[in-house]
Each structure stands twice: as C-alpha cells, then as structure tokens.
Amino acid sequence: MALLDIHVLGSPILRQDTERVEQITPALRRLVDDMFDTMDKAKGIGLAAPQVGRRERLAVLEVDDTRLVVINPEILVKEGSVRGEEGCLSMPEVYADVNRFARVVVRAQDIDGTWYEVEGHDLLGRCLQHEIDHLHGRMFTDRLSLLKRRAAMREWDYEKAKYPKLLRVLPVGDLPAERDATSSITTP
C-alpha cells in the first residue's frame, strides 16, 4: 500500500467531473487500498478520487467504524435540511458551516462491483454528500453564502502557501503493514 499526494484547492482536477467506472480491476482495488491508507494517515473520514489526482467516480469513507467504498454513486433520496461544520483534506485548516440534506439514500457499487444502497443521516449523510460533490468538481465552499465563502477563501489564502505545488504530501511512516483484521470494508 502507498500514500498518495492530496491535491489542494487550486489544482485543476478538483474542478473536473469524474468518469464512470466501467470495470473493477486489480489496479482499481489497489487505488482503493491506497486511498484508505491516505485518508487514515491524513486523519480524514472521506476521500474522493479527484483529491488524489484521479478521474474515477470513486470515493472511500469511514464514519462510526463503518468503512465504505462508493463507486459510481448517485443520490436517490434527499430529505430535510441540516447545517453543520465541514472541513476538507483538500483545504486543510479551513472549516465552515454548510447546509446539507438531513437524510440521503445513495446507490453505489462496492469494490466487487455489486450495487447497494446506503441510508445516510448525521455525519454519514454529510460525508456521502461531501464526497459525491467532489466527484462532480464541487468543493464544500461552493455551498456557502458569498460572505462565508469570502471568509473561507481568506483563510485558505493563508494556508495554501504551505502547498506551493498544490499538493499535500503526507509524511511516510506509522502505516500498518497489513490492515487490522477487525477493520473491514462494509457493504450495507
């Protein structure tokens, strides 16, 4: 497994729409493993393929000890509204309150290509919506009012100086040789 560099806001790939995954390959499985390792090392709860410089319509997430692979996701049900704080591995140290649907039902494929549905509310629902936005070239700041977006971008202007190549390179080390047997990818 390997750590991948995380693209930060300003990298063009974060604003591009992704391409549908047509086939589950060994290379895609390795990408998923590397994305989980990268997400874990960065202390995140979700990571989408564009954030690691890839165009596949794919994201990984872990909320409340549930690890999910979502390939070709689509939101089937959207209900209610809730406001909560969000951050992003592609905008370290920038946080803002974002309005999201209170409940979503997402249909996606797992790492074996099997279609499943997952209901998300609270943090899981927020994370699913956040990662699906990434797959369509949107950042959480796009969902802010003009005033809040300007404030977040002022914070980002200060932070982005740490990433001159628009890449967040994670330090190597402290990666488990093998994933803990108690931690597994869950299919709802």
C-alpha positions, 0 to 999 in steps of 0.5 A, a space after each residue: 500500500 502507498 500514500 498518495 499526494 492530496 491535491 489542494 484547492 487550486 489544482 485543476 482536477 478538483 474542478 473536473 467531473 469524474 468518469 464512470 467506472 466501467 470495470 473493477 480491476 486489480 489496479 482499481 482495488 489497489 487505488 482503493 487500498 491506497 486511498 484508505 491508507 491516505 485518508 487514515 494517515 491524513 486523519 480524514 473520514 472521506 476521500 474522493 478520487 479527484 483529491 488524489 489526482 484521479 478521474 474515477 467516480 470513486 470515493 472511500 469513507 469511514 464514519 462510526 467504524 463503518 468503512 465504505 467504498 462508493 463507486 459510481 454513486 448517485 443520490 436517490 433520496 434527499 430529505 430535510 435540511 441540516 447545517 453543520 461544520 465541514 472541513 476538507 483534506 483538500 483545504 486543510 485548516 479551513 472549516 465552515 458551516 454548510 447546509 446539507 440534506 438531513 437524510 440521503 439514500 445513495 446507490 453505489 457499487 462496492 469494490 466487487 462491483 455489486 450495487 447497494 444502497 446506503 441510508 445516510 443521516 448525521 455525519 454519514 449523510 454529510 460525508 456521502 454528500 461531501 464526497 459525491 460533490 467532489 466527484 462532480 468538481 464541487 468543493 464544500 465552499 461552493 455551498 456557502 453564502 458569498 460572505 462565508 465563502 469570502 471568509 473561507 477563501 481568506 483563510 485558505 489564502 493563508 494556508 495554501 502557501 504551505 502547498 506551493 505545488 498544490 499538493 499535500 504530501 503526507 509524511 511516510 511512516 506509522 502505516 500498518 503493514 497489513 490492515 487490522 483484521 477487525 477493520 473491514 470494508 462494509 457493504 450495507 
